[in-house]
Amino acid sequence: MAIAFAALSLGVSACEKEVKSDSSSASASAQPTWLMFYSKNYYLGYVDIYVNNVYRGTVTSWYSYQPACGSAGCVTVQIFGPFTWYAVRRSDGFVYSNSIMTYPGCNAFFFY
């Protein structure tokens, strides 16, 4: 009886382990990746955003906190795979560019 219980116990824990790893990898790959650009400085003015050398919009508002993805005055873009980006401040032509690490979900980047 003790041997049967031990065998049953091993089978359940192995099964639970397998299910957890499958469900976490499936949910991570199913979630889209978004880039959201916003400003924390009123005096910057408008900032034009380019992703993969394509104009994607203009940051027109500033926030003292991190807004939700897709908020008014921000530029939110869904990305698929590797990408490049840069931004141009309209007031003086200053160019922002930096390598950034992204994760599934909303990735917020701000200008100050």
Residue pairs with C-beta under 8 A, 6 or more apart in sequence:
28 104
29 104
31 104
31 105
32 78
32 104
32 105
33 78
33 79
33 80
33 102
33 103
33 104
33 105
33 107
34 69
34 76
34 77
34 78
34 79
34 105
34 106
34 107
35 51
35 76
35 77
35 79
35 83
35 85
35 100
35 102
35 107
35 109
36 67
36 69
36 70
36 71
36 74
36 75
36 76
36 77
36 106
36 107
36 108
36 109
37 47
37 49
37 59
37 74
37 75
37 76
37 87
37 108
37 109
37 110
37 111
38 59
38 61
38 62
38 63
38 66
38 67
38 71
38 73
38 74
38 75
38 108
38 109
38 110
38 111
39 47
39 59
39 61
39 62
39 63
39 110
39 111
39 112
40 62
40 63
40 64
40 110
40 111
40 112
41 62
41 111
41 112
42 62
44 62
44 89
44 91
44 111
44 112
45 89
45 90
45 91
46 58
46 59
46 60
46 89
46 90
46 91
47 58
47 59
47 87
47 88
47 89
47 90
47 96
47 111
48 55
48 57
48 58
48 87
48 88
48 90
49 55
49 56
49 57
49 58
49 59
49 75
49 77
49 85
49 87
50 56
50 85
50 86
50 87
50 88
51 77
51 79
51 83
51 84
51 85
52 83
52 84
52 85
53 84
56 75
56 77
57 75
57 77
58 75
58 90
59 73
59 74
59 75
59 87
59 111
60 73
61 71
61 72
61 73
61 74
62 73
63 71
63 73
63 74
63 110
66 108
66 110
67 74
67 108
68 106
69 76
69 106
69 108
70 76
76 106
79 102
85 97
85 100
86 95
86 96
86 97
87 95
87 96
87 97
87 111
88 94
88 95
88 96
89 95
89 96
89 111
96 111
100 107
100 109
